[in-house]
Amino acid sequence: MRDAGMVITERANTHGDFQENAYFAQEMKLLFREAHGNLSVVQREALDMIAAKVCRILSGNANEPDHWLDIEGYARLARQRLDDGEEKSTGKSAGK
């Protein structure tokens, strides 16, 4: 049976050093928040998750396909809300 320690060791190979990753991710998320204050919660969360994945690419294994697939997926989720008309042009969530 795998334990958390084993998972942490495995992830370090693909995700890089956690402390370095956390630092870069928090800096990137702060930049996103300061740059554009009228994002919807969906857009903010998508950008936060994309930031985490970008930092894993920079800190860990840039050739890990799942990192790139995850970025694509979070961007697609945010875009679907726009395509479905669920996000207003102001960037605020419709009906929220």
Secondary structure, DSSP 8 states (H G I E B T S, - for coil): ---HHHHHHHHHHHH--HHHHHHHHHHHHHHHHHH-TT--HHHHHHHHHHHHHHHHHHHS-TT-HHHHHHHHHHHHHHHHHHHTT-B-TTSSBTT-
